[in-house]
């Protein structure tokens, strides 16, 4: 695999990324912003914010298509695109601890079902 991207720039990614167009939510406290997950690797994600909001350094990203929430750290920004390093991932499709209930409710609402679990 070449370490140079299609634009000729050196690619610093540790592993391959999978392109996607998943709807997502960036959560920070009481705030939630819509985004699109553009690509993902084992260690990071690239998102595009749908508003001009700039998330702080550490947030949670909910991938509404996959049912996963990721604790992430913002590592780069270019306009409304952000590179995020995955710190920890959580599967929202089963039982989730209380700290993940907001993320789980958002994911369930996006699936058209909400429960008390």
Secondary structure, 3 states (H helix, E strand, C coil): CCCECCCCCECCCCCCCEEEEEEEEEEECCEEEEEEEEEECCCEEEEEECCCCCCCCEEEEEECCCCEEEEEEEEEEECCEEEEEEEEEEECCCCCCHHHHHHHHHHHHHCCCCCCC
